[in-house]
Amino acid sequence: MGSSYSFLATSGGTVAAPSPGPGLGDMPESCVAAVLVYLDPPQICRMAMLNRAFRGASSADFVWESKLPLNYGDVIERVFEGDAVFCKDLCKRDIYSTLCRPNSFDGGTKKVWLDKSTGKTCMLVASNGLAITGIDDRRYWSRIPTDESRFYSVAYLQQIWWFEVDGEIEFPFPPGSYSLFFRLQLGRAHKRFGRRVCNSEHIHGWDRKPVRFQLSTSDGQQATKQCYLKEPGKWIHYHAGDFVVASSCKSMRVKFSMTQIDCTHTKGGLCVDSVLIYPAEYRERLQRF
């Protein structure tokens, strides 16, 4: 029999108990914590369930500080503003947990959170946080409530000649590469007898000319992209461009826009939900066009 069974004894027809020895629970918490630093947050949480030593090590501040953005203090100050003091009494694990929840700021028009697995920064800008040409004229636009948006409402375009949506965000983005998307849907969805139905009555004009997406940053980066809007009834993330934050800075200003200003024809039947800023290395999870 293999060496792993060497503790078995056959004398007297009984099995001898293995001699007591050190186990995982006897490891010093400092040694366990030094290993946990190299794991991602979900793995750390799973390891914490092994025993008391791992549970204690998983709460070490230096373990979770390695998962937080380098400039997490600036992020807290920007998002929580006057309430930033509450984070001073939290351990690093609880700060990480707090930042992983979607936190609203700028009057509820924006949400920011850390991806639970990677600690990367993600952000959403609501449609009512964008500058939309003609938004106050009910002949062209309307706000409609929906549970398909994280902000529970979207801007719906019935018909317009000059289509233009602009936005701007100033934020202390942690170093990294980011992709910016517009979340759009052709048609207006609603429930009928418990089933999702899309009304395509007003959809027109988007197959005549492409929509132009633009992005620029305060340090001179620029991106431009054009594409046609497609697939009525589906929420699609349209990629507008990428930008890079080379080092932790107090803040970076990002401007972005979506236009279709060919006034030879009207266009309509479009829902504008939000703008998403997402880690560029994971953009394939979202990108459709």
Rosetta silent file (secondary structure, phi, psi, omega in degrees, C-alpha in Angstrom):
SEQUENCE: MGSSYSFLATSGGTVAAPSPGPGLGDMPESCVAAVLVYLDPPQICRMAMLNRAFRGASSADFVWESKLPLNYGDVIERVFEGDAVFCKDLCKRDIYSTLCRPNSFDGGTKKVWLDKSTGKTCMLVASNGLAITGIDDRRYWSRIPTDESRFYSVAYLQQIWWFEVDGEIEFPFPPGSYSLFFRLQLGRAHKRFGRRVCNSEHIHGWDRKPVRFQLSTSDGQQATKQCYLKEPGKWIHYHAGDFVVASSCKSMRVKFSMTQIDCTHTKGGLCVDSVLIYPAEYRERLQRF
SCORE:     score description
SCORE:     0.000 S_00000001
   1 L     0.000  154.337 -175.473    0.000    0.000    0.000 S_00000001
   2 L   -67.980  165.895 -176.933    1.164    3.578   -0.638 S_00000001
   3 H   -63.329  -25.038 -179.772    2.926    5.701    1.893 S_00000001
   4 H   -68.033  -12.444  179.153   -0.260    7.703    2.507 S_00000001
   5 H  -107.269   13.017 -173.858   -1.660    4.649    4.207 S_00000001
   6 L   -67.331  -14.864 -179.020    1.423    3.997    6.337 S_00000001
   7 L   -80.903   -8.656 -179.931   -0.396    5.041    9.491 S_00000001
   8 L   -75.058  137.122  176.694   -2.657    2.007    9.259 S_00000001
   9 L  -120.573  145.216 -176.054   -1.793   -0.811   11.645 S_00000001
  10 L  -110.357   -5.769 -178.052   -3.017   -4.370   11.345 S_00000001
  11 H   -64.241  132.715  179.563   -2.011   -5.804   14.727 S_00000001
  12 H    72.362    6.932  178.790   -4.977   -7.127   16.586 S_00000001
  13 H    71.173   15.890  179.648   -7.188   -6.426   13.582 S_00000001
  14 L  -115.613  163.797  178.346   -7.618   -2.817   14.618 S_00000001
  15 L  -104.676  124.087 -179.830   -6.604    0.457   13.037 S_00000001
  16 L   -79.363  141.524  178.156   -4.305    2.660   15.055 S_00000001
  17 L   -70.148  144.405  178.359   -5.110    6.370   15.198 S_00000001
  18 L   -64.686  147.172  179.552   -2.546    8.623   13.520 S_00000001
  19 L   -68.385  139.192 -179.136   -0.154   10.333   15.879 S_00000001
  20 L   -62.434  143.829 -179.513   -1.132   13.933   16.575 S_00000001
  21 L  -155.519  172.539 -179.873    0.879   16.519   14.646 S_00000001
  22 L   -65.191  145.728  178.224    0.742   20.098   13.459 S_00000001
  23 L  -131.050 -171.150 -178.443   -1.975   21.020   10.982 S_00000001
  24 H   -60.093  -33.773 -178.329   -3.193   24.038    9.056 S_00000001
  25 H   -69.092  -12.985 -179.544   -4.776   25.421   12.192 S_00000001
  26 H   -93.106   -3.111 -179.432   -1.367   25.617   13.852 S_00000001
  27 L   -70.445  139.296  176.230    0.144   27.954   11.257 S_00000001
  28 L   -62.302  141.201 -178.627    0.915   31.473   12.517 S_00000001
  29 H   -59.808  -34.351 -179.064   -1.577   34.019   11.237 S_00000001
  30 H   -64.018  -36.163  178.235    1.248   36.198    9.921 S_00000001
  31 H   -69.897  -41.468  179.078    2.460   33.358    7.684 S_00000001
  32 H   -63.594  -44.295 -178.709   -1.052   32.657    6.413 S_00000001
  33 H   -62.095  -35.874  179.419   -1.634   36.351    5.690 S_00000001
  34 H   -63.958  -27.378  176.682    1.620   36.531    3.715 S_00000001
  35 H   -82.577  -40.254 -176.902    0.206   33.847    1.412 S_00000001
  36 H   -61.789  -26.134  178.793   -3.298   35.335    1.187 S_00000001
  37 L   -55.207  -30.671 -175.287   -1.854   38.537   -0.289 S_00000001
  38 L   -87.447   -0.885  179.214   -1.278   36.634   -3.542 S_00000001
  39 L   -98.373  160.416  175.011   -4.907   35.472   -3.836 S_00000001
  40 L   -84.736  163.081 -173.524   -7.838   37.395   -5.276 S_00000001
  41 H   -53.388  -45.799  178.700  -10.622   38.577   -2.912 S_00000001
  42 H   -60.772  -35.935  178.180  -13.099   35.707   -3.549 S_00000001
  43 H   -67.358  -38.679  178.007  -10.310   33.175   -2.870 S_00000001
  44 H   -61.032  -43.169 -179.276   -9.379   34.977    0.347 S_00000001
  45 H   -65.368  -36.356  177.510  -12.991   34.775    1.540 S_00000001
  46 H   -69.045  -41.079  179.741  -13.132   31.047    0.781 S_00000001
  47 H   -65.312  -28.776 -179.423   -9.854   30.406    2.613 S_00000001
  48 L   -63.576  -18.881 -178.383  -11.207   32.281    5.639 S_00000001
  49 L   -86.968   -2.008 -176.725  -13.702   29.456    6.171 S_00000001
  50 L   -69.433  -52.606 -178.679  -10.979   26.832    6.696 S_00000001
  51 L  -165.498 -176.634 -174.847  -10.191   27.482   10.357 S_00000001
  52 H   -65.001  -39.222 -178.684   -9.558   30.143   12.975 S_00000001
  53 H   -63.010  -44.457  179.738   -6.015   30.925   11.817 S_00000001
  54 H   -69.020  -34.911  178.923   -7.106   31.539    8.238 S_00000001
  55 H   -65.503  -42.574  178.605  -10.114   33.541    9.407 S_00000001
  56 H   -67.343  -41.278 -179.126   -7.905   35.812   11.490 S_00000001
  57 H   -65.328  -32.672 -176.961   -5.306   36.169    8.750 S_00000001
  58 L   -70.859   -9.764  179.032   -7.970   37.068    6.194 S_00000001
  59 L   -98.725    0.105 -176.938   -8.810   40.197    8.209 S_00000001
  60 L   -62.152  134.489 -177.838   -5.279   41.585    8.171 S_00000001
  61 H   -59.750  -40.729 -175.635   -5.185   45.172    6.930 S_00000001
  62 H   -69.280  -22.319  175.662   -2.135   44.660    4.722 S_00000001
  63 H   -66.836  -47.727 -175.540   -3.907   41.813    2.890 S_00000001
  64 H   -81.884  -25.909  176.318   -6.835   44.005    1.863 S_00000001
  65 H   -64.529  -29.509  178.161   -4.819   47.170    1.344 S_00000001
  66 L   -70.845  -15.667  179.819   -3.026   45.312   -1.457 S_00000001
  67 L   -96.352  -18.641 -179.668   -6.415   44.842   -3.165 S_00000001
  68 L   -76.923  152.918  173.494   -7.549   48.472   -2.845 S_00000001
  69 L   -58.480  149.136 -179.088   -6.722   51.067   -5.538 S_00000001
  70 L   -57.141  -35.084 -177.868   -3.496   52.944   -4.807 S_00000001
  71 L  -107.437   38.804 -175.999   -5.472   56.193   -4.479 S_00000001
  72 H   -61.239  -26.600  176.971   -8.482   54.771   -2.661 S_00000001
  73 H   -63.592  -40.660  177.140   -8.373   57.712   -0.251 S_00000001
  74 H   -67.279  -36.971  178.363   -9.015   60.140   -3.127 S_00000001
  75 H   -63.350  -45.177  179.150  -11.820   57.889   -4.417 S_00000001
  76 H   -60.772  -44.191 -179.743  -13.477   57.876   -0.977 S_00000001
  77 H   -62.497  -38.931 -178.748  -13.189   61.657   -0.727 S_00000001
  78 H   -72.029  -39.821 -174.026  -14.728   62.149   -4.184 S_00000001
  79 H   -81.864  -44.734 -173.955  -17.603   59.692   -3.735 S_00000001
  80 H   -97.243  -14.800  176.027  -18.551   60.212   -0.094 S_00000001
  81 H    46.608 -113.164 -176.480  -17.422   63.842    0.249 S_00000001
  82 H   -63.467  -19.307 -178.546  -18.653   65.025    3.670 S_00000001
  83 H   -92.959    6.638 -175.543  -19.246   61.442    4.819 S_00000001
  84 H   -60.047  -22.887 -176.890  -15.659   60.333    4.160 S_00000001
  85 H   -61.531  -26.700 -176.206  -14.958   60.384    7.891 S_00000001
  86 H   -65.016  -26.918 -178.664  -16.905   57.140    8.373 S_00000001
  87 H   -74.818  -16.780 -177.424  -14.232   55.172    6.511 S_00000001
  88 H   -66.907  -25.992 -178.165  -11.517   56.204    8.983 S_00000001
  89 H   -95.962    2.717 -178.761  -12.884   53.795   11.588 S_00000001
  90 L   -95.533  145.872  171.982  -13.235   50.872    9.183 S_00000001
  91 L   -73.355  165.847 -175.480  -10.672   48.141    8.676 S_00000001
  92 H   -63.371  -33.181  177.380   -9.310   47.730    5.150 S_00000001
  93 H   -63.492  -41.444 -179.844  -11.502   44.683    4.514 S_00000001
  94 H   -71.976  -32.674  174.889  -14.642   46.677    5.322 S_00000001
  95 H   -63.891  -44.099  178.565  -13.450   49.584    3.170 S_00000001
  96 H   -60.393  -44.588  179.574  -12.979   47.169    0.268 S_00000001
  97 H   -61.293  -41.244  179.769  -16.454   45.730    0.867 S_00000001
  98 H   -64.030  -43.241 -178.076  -17.972   49.232    0.970 S_00000001
  99 H   -72.761  -18.273  177.749  -16.305   50.268   -2.282 S_00000001
 100 H   -78.316  -14.000  175.474  -17.474   47.067   -4.010 S_00000001
 101 L   -84.239  144.739  175.893  -21.085   48.190   -3.603 S_00000001
 102 L   -62.915  113.769 -178.262  -22.477   50.595   -6.243 S_00000001
 103 E  -106.350  124.006 -178.471  -22.093   53.965   -4.529 S_00000001
 104 E   -83.293  146.893  174.078  -24.066   56.915   -5.897 S_00000001
 105 E  -154.029  178.930 -174.710  -22.634   60.426   -6.109 S_00000001
 106 L    51.830   51.965  176.873  -23.150   63.722   -7.940 S_00000001
 107 L    69.311   23.775  178.560  -26.797   63.841   -6.914 S_00000001
 108 L    82.055    6.863 -179.374  -27.436   60.194   -7.779 S_00000001
 109 L   -87.150   -8.013 -179.123  -26.564   60.651  -11.468 S_00000001
 110 E  -137.777  150.413  174.540  -23.459   58.464  -11.206 S_00000001
 111 E  -131.736  141.859  177.273  -22.512   55.169   -9.570 S_00000001
 112 E  -136.644  145.897  179.722  -19.019   53.794   -8.964 S_00000001
 113 E  -157.703  163.506  173.448  -17.845   50.472   -7.571 S_00000001
 114 E   -98.316  137.874  172.975  -14.897   48.074   -7.503 S_00000001
 115 L   -62.818  128.161 -172.978  -15.157   44.761   -9.295 S_00000001
 116 L   -60.991  -33.709 -175.257  -15.273   42.202   -6.443 S_00000001
 117 L   -84.071  -34.503 -172.232  -12.815   39.811   -8.066 S_00000001
 118 L  -112.670  -19.084 -175.901  -10.211   42.225   -9.412 S_00000001
 119 L    77.191    9.264  179.912  -10.581   45.471   -7.465 S_00000001
 120 L   -78.546  149.712 -176.212  -10.798   47.400  -10.760 S_00000001
 121 E   -84.099  133.376  176.158  -12.886   50.578  -10.892 S_00000001
 122 E  -126.375  150.051 -177.638  -16.214   50.619  -12.780 S_00000001
 123 E  -147.168  146.015  174.133  -18.572   53.568  -13.255 S_00000001
 124 E  -124.398  138.801  173.337  -22.028   54.337  -14.625 S_00000001
 125 E  -116.840  122.499 -176.714  -23.390   57.728  -15.677 S_00000001
 126 E   -71.472  160.353  178.250  -27.210   57.919  -15.844 S_00000001
 127 H   -61.764  -31.544  178.569  -29.087   59.381  -18.796 S_00000001
 128 H   -81.566    4.732  171.039  -30.211   62.259  -16.568 S_00000001
 129 H  -103.794    8.305  179.914  -26.542   63.020  -15.941 S_00000001
 130 L  -109.654  155.004  175.095  -25.997   63.610  -19.682 S_00000001
 131 E   -93.925  106.264 -175.424  -26.594   66.724  -21.791 S_00000001
 132 E  -111.382  120.331 -179.140  -29.166   65.609  -24.390 S_00000001
 133 L   -61.765  123.897  178.016  -30.215   68.075  -27.080 S_00000001
 134 L    83.064   10.250 -173.931  -33.985   68.644  -26.905 S_00000001
 135 L   -61.906  -27.627 -177.610  -34.495   66.576  -23.747 S_00000001
 136 L   -87.957   -1.201  178.967  -36.957   69.094  -22.282 S_00000001
 137 L  -100.437  110.698 -175.274  -39.175   69.112  -25.369 S_00000001
 138 L   -66.556  -11.397  174.551  -41.787   66.376  -25.055 S_00000001
 139 L   -68.834  -25.512 -174.844  -42.256   66.347  -28.820 S_00000001
 140 L  -109.280  -50.054 -172.513  -38.849   64.706  -29.073 S_00000001
 141 E  -123.472  157.602  171.456  -37.833   63.072  -25.795 S_00000001
 142 E  -150.495  153.725  174.038  -39.435   61.608  -22.697 S_00000001
 143 E   -94.920  126.752 -179.549  -38.270   59.990  -19.482 S_00000001
 144 E  -122.843  135.815  178.401  -39.725   56.547  -18.983 S_00000001
 145 E   -75.073  145.605  177.808  -39.482   54.389  -15.828 S_00000001
 146 L  -161.401  146.503  175.553  -38.074   50.885  -16.219 S_00000001
 147 L   -90.187    8.160  177.881  -36.564   48.157  -14.055 S_00000001
 148 L   -91.021    3.164  178.163  -34.103   47.379  -16.871 S_00000001
 149 L  -120.086  143.949  175.380  -31.893   50.271  -15.783 S_00000001
 150 L   -67.062  -17.082  178.475  -29.801   50.573  -12.628 S_00000001
 151 L  -102.503    0.829  174.378  -31.182   54.105  -12.380 S_00000001
 152 L    64.542   17.111  170.843  -34.785   52.921  -12.957 S_00000001
 153 E  -159.370  153.727  177.869  -35.431   55.328  -15.821 S_00000001
 154 E  -134.465  162.283  174.023  -34.164   55.928  -19.363 S_00000001
 155 E   -94.190  127.530 -177.662  -34.408   58.713  -21.928 S_00000001
 156 E  -114.440  124.581  179.645  -36.592   57.716  -24.881 S_00000001
 157 E   -94.804  121.344  176.545  -36.291   59.457  -28.245 S_00000001
 158 L   -85.090  -50.717  178.952  -39.471   59.537  -30.329 S_00000001
 159 L  -168.470  140.225  178.590  -38.176   61.580  -33.269 S_00000001
 160 E  -160.829  156.658  175.720  -35.596   64.301  -33.897 S_00000001
 161 L   -89.614  -47.103 -176.107  -33.511   65.836  -36.666 S_00000001
 162 L  -105.484  106.976 -177.824  -30.411   66.744  -34.652 S_00000001
 163 E  -102.346  118.552 -179.709  -29.333   63.902  -32.368 S_00000001
 164 E  -150.488  128.510  177.712  -26.638   64.781  -29.839 S_00000001
 165 E  -129.698  123.204 -179.129  -25.776   63.394  -26.402 S_00000001
 166 E  -122.928  152.740  177.148  -22.810   64.798  -24.438 S_00000001
 167 E  -152.777  163.357 -179.542  -21.322   63.943  -21.085 S_00000001
 168 E  -153.612  140.446  176.845  -18.401   64.732  -18.817 S_00000001
 169 E  -139.629  135.136  173.438  -16.915   63.177  -15.693 S_00000001
 170 E  -118.058  120.780 -170.023  -14.075   64.341  -13.466 S_00000001
 171 E  -155.100  147.624  176.551  -12.816   61.582  -11.185 S_00000001
 172 L   -80.772   71.495 -178.975   -9.602   60.309   -9.509 S_00000001
 173 L   -62.517  132.708  172.946   -9.378   57.167  -11.639 S_00000001
 174 L   -64.358  157.181  179.640   -6.795   54.649  -10.357 S_00000001
 175 L   -56.111  141.836  179.895   -3.998   53.822  -12.828 S_00000001
 176 E   150.919  179.139  177.712   -5.078   51.515  -15.639 S_00000001
 177 E  -105.360  137.414 -175.938   -6.770   51.288  -19.029 S_00000001
 178 E  -128.665  146.350  173.474  -10.491   52.001  -19.335 S_00000001
 179 E  -113.252  144.852 -179.750  -13.128   51.504  -22.031 S_00000001
 180 E  -116.471  132.647 -177.077  -16.191   53.707  -22.392 S_00000001
 181 E  -129.038  147.227  166.463  -19.550   52.394  -23.621 S_00000001
 182 E  -100.803  129.326  177.541  -23.003   53.818  -24.316 S_00000001
 183 E   -96.063  111.974 -172.362  -25.796   51.446  -23.253 S_00000001
 184 E  -131.637  158.999  174.562  -28.556   51.793  -25.859 S_00000001
 185 E  -146.039  130.041  171.044  -31.613   49.988  -27.135 S_00000001
 186 E   -80.521  129.429 -178.371  -33.636   50.451  -30.293 S_00000001
 187 L    94.615  164.249 -177.776  -37.327   50.283  -29.415 S_00000001
 188 E  -117.166  117.497 -176.220  -39.238   50.658  -26.197 S_00000001
 189 E   -88.495  147.330  173.959  -39.710   47.553  -24.049 S_00000001
 190 E  -153.875  170.679 -179.192  -42.685   46.883  -21.801 S_00000001
 191 E   -99.275  135.346  174.607  -44.422   43.953  -20.132 S_00000001
 192 E  -134.042  117.245 -176.835  -47.524   42.318  -21.599 S_00000001
 193 L    52.838   39.460  176.852  -49.107   39.428  -19.706 S_00000001
 194 L    82.111   -1.655 -179.126  -45.839   39.015  -17.832 S_00000001
 195 E  -110.566  146.372  179.622  -43.719   38.804  -20.986 S_00000001
 196 E   -78.022  126.272 -179.587  -41.215   41.340  -22.279 S_00000001
 197 E  -128.217  140.331  179.967  -42.365   42.967  -25.533 S_00000001
 198 E  -109.218  125.617  177.247  -40.526   45.598  -27.573 S_00000001
 199 E   -89.881  114.835 -176.761  -42.453   48.356  -29.342 S_00000001
 200 L  -102.995   18.301 -173.542  -40.578   49.238  -32.547 S_00000001
 201 L   -55.829  -42.094 -172.905  -43.115   51.816  -33.752 S_00000001
 202 L   -95.177    0.526 -175.518  -40.769   54.808  -33.700 S_00000001
 203 L   -70.940  119.641  175.786  -37.556   53.112  -34.898 S_00000001
 204 E  -167.712  157.220  171.522  -36.275   54.809  -38.050 S_00000001
 205 L    88.323  -14.881 -175.468  -33.315   56.652  -39.516 S_00000001
 206 L   -80.373  -13.403  177.846  -30.485   54.694  -37.869 S_00000001
 207 L   -92.693   -2.975 -179.431  -29.749   52.677  -41.009 S_00000001
 208 L   -82.275  -45.593 -179.289  -29.207   55.813  -43.108 S_00000001
 209 L  -140.463  148.669  178.781  -26.039   57.124  -41.439 S_00000001
 210 L   -73.928  158.622  173.159  -23.806   55.771  -38.636 S_00000001
 211 E   -86.119  139.789 -178.620  -23.715   57.255  -35.155 S_00000001
 212 E  -103.978  123.619  177.451  -20.454   58.979  -34.260 S_00000001
 213 E  -107.147  136.554  178.879  -18.924   58.336  -30.815 S_00000001
 214 E  -135.326  151.169 -179.252  -16.163   60.565  -29.460 S_00000001
 215 E  -146.028  140.195  174.495  -14.031   60.611  -26.326 S_00000001
 216 E  -147.889  154.006 -179.035  -11.352   62.992  -25.035 S_00000001
 217 E  -124.167  164.799 -177.110   -9.434   63.401  -21.779 S_00000001
 218 L   -68.968  -14.850  177.531   -7.853   66.319  -19.955 S_00000001
 219 L  -101.112   15.441  170.823   -4.356   65.012  -20.765 S_00000001
 220 L    97.498    2.345  178.050   -4.952   65.045  -24.537 S_00000001
 221 L   -75.257  145.287 -179.875   -6.129   61.519  -25.340 S_00000001
 222 E  -143.220  150.328  175.883   -8.787   61.242  -28.057 S_00000001
 223 E  -150.102  143.960  178.241  -10.826   58.508  -29.698 S_00000001
 224 E  -138.885  139.397 -179.966  -13.466   58.484  -32.420 S_00000001
 225 E  -149.475  146.921  177.251  -15.632   55.634  -33.662 S_00000001
 226 E  -127.927  141.907  174.442  -18.645   55.256  -35.955 S_00000001
 227 E  -162.026  159.384  176.649  -21.174   52.465  -36.189 S_00000001
 228 L   -86.460  145.062  175.207  -24.794   51.771  -37.074 S_00000001
 229 L   -83.304  134.297 -172.211  -27.290   51.011  -34.324 S_00000001
 230 L  -136.523  177.339  171.997  -28.715   47.519  -34.679 S_00000001
 231 L    55.562   74.281  176.589  -30.798   44.732  -33.131 S_00000001
 232 L   -55.458  144.000  176.179  -34.076   46.275  -31.888 S_00000001
 233 L    86.617    0.555 -179.809  -35.235   45.094  -28.495 S_00000001
 234 L  -122.194  134.216  172.545  -31.745   44.357  -27.111 S_00000001
 235 L   -75.642  124.816 -176.442  -29.660   46.438  -24.746 S_00000001
 236 E  -127.769  138.214  174.057  -26.247   46.811  -26.366 S_00000001
 237 E   -91.547  110.556  179.549  -23.024   48.372  -25.102 S_00000001
 238 E   -92.913  120.124 -175.639  -21.598   50.440  -27.965 S_00000001
 239 E   -74.207  121.564 -178.880  -17.863   50.961  -27.556 S_00000001
 240 E   -96.991  -26.435 -179.278  -16.925   54.642  -27.866 S_00000001
 241 E   156.175  175.539 -179.427  -13.193   54.443  -27.139 S_00000001
 242 E  -121.624  156.760  170.962  -10.454   53.793  -24.571 S_00000001
 243 E  -145.014  158.448 -175.306   -8.299   55.966  -22.335 S_00000001
 244 E  -122.242  134.393  171.886   -5.315   55.302  -20.081 S_00000001
 245 E  -106.454  110.613 -171.978   -4.543   56.646  -16.623 S_00000001
 246 L   -76.248  -34.001 -179.006   -0.773   56.350  -16.283 S_00000001
 247 L  -150.534  162.539 -179.754   -0.477   57.211  -12.596 S_00000001
 248 L   -63.952  118.485  178.418   -2.639   58.107   -9.654 S_00000001
 249 L  -121.945  163.320 -178.137   -3.710   61.693  -10.141 S_00000001
 250 L   -60.635  -39.927  175.265   -6.032   63.898   -8.147 S_00000001
 251 L  -168.691  153.253  173.071   -8.561   63.754  -10.976 S_00000001
 252 E  -126.339  136.477  178.024   -8.928   63.262  -14.717 S_00000001
 253 E   -96.541  128.267  179.158  -11.642   64.873  -16.827 S_00000001
 254 E  -120.636  124.081  175.759  -13.219   62.658  -19.489 S_00000001
 255 E  -110.109  144.433 -177.935  -15.587   64.100  -22.103 S_00000001
 256 E  -149.368  155.375 -177.908  -17.681   61.901  -24.386 S_00000001
 257 E  -153.883  161.420  176.046  -20.423   62.305  -26.964 S_00000001
 258 E  -139.859  122.288 -175.111  -22.734   60.467  -29.344 S_00000001
 259 E  -138.042  151.698  167.923  -24.072   62.283  -32.415 S_00000001
 260 E  -149.921   90.284 -167.842  -26.000   61.782  -35.630 S_00000001
 261 L  -111.349   24.513  172.259  -26.486   65.289  -36.950 S_00000001
 262 L   -76.374  107.415 -173.990  -27.269   64.686  -40.617 S_00000001
 263 L   -86.379   17.654  175.098  -30.418   66.799  -40.890 S_00000001
 264 L   -80.552   -9.580  179.693  -31.520   65.295  -44.224 S_00000001
 265 L  -155.196  157.988  176.159  -33.632   62.794  -42.289 S_00000001
 266 L   -91.815  164.996  174.766  -35.139   62.233  -38.848 S_00000001
 267 E  -143.242  153.242 -176.868  -34.344   59.378  -36.491 S_00000001
 268 E  -169.730 -178.513  179.032  -36.193   57.968  -33.530 S_00000001
 269 L    76.730   37.644 -176.218  -37.204   55.000  -31.413 S_00000001
 270 E  -123.169  134.148  172.282  -34.067   54.923  -29.238 S_00000001
 271 E  -100.804  127.951  175.296  -33.644   54.356  -25.496 S_00000001
 272 E  -108.740  114.212 -177.289  -30.567   55.908  -23.863 S_00000001
 273 E   -94.657  -58.428 -171.440  -29.840   54.281  -20.512 S_00000001
 274 E  -166.090  174.199  171.287  -26.329   55.161  -19.375 S_00000001
 275 E  -116.543  130.959 -177.653  -22.613   55.467  -20.080 S_00000001
 276 E  -113.008  130.289  171.283  -20.365   52.760  -18.645 S_00000001
 277 E  -109.902  124.119 -165.709  -16.654   53.117  -17.885 S_00000001
 278 E  -139.462  148.001  177.329  -15.131   49.666  -17.485 S_00000001
 279 E   -55.235  127.978 -173.403  -11.628   48.129  -17.188 S_00000001
 280 H   -61.626  -31.901 -176.711  -10.340   47.756  -20.753 S_00000001
 281 H   -69.239  -14.554  179.771   -8.907   44.283  -20.167 S_00000001
 282 H  -114.217   14.436 -174.017  -12.414   42.957  -19.480 S_00000001
 283 H   -66.372  -21.465  179.350  -14.330   44.879  -22.152 S_00000001
 284 H   -64.431  -18.524  176.156  -14.994   41.715  -24.193 S_00000001
 285 H   -65.039  -25.196 -173.193  -17.531   40.799  -21.514 S_00000001
 286 L  -112.715  -34.090 -165.340  -19.638   43.722  -22.773 S_00000001
 287 E   -66.613  131.688  174.729  -18.645   44.654  -26.293 S_00000001
 288 L  -118.042  -37.022 -179.020  -21.045   43.881  -29.085 S_00000001
 289 L  -137.415    0.000    0.000  -20.148   46.556  -31.702 S_00000001
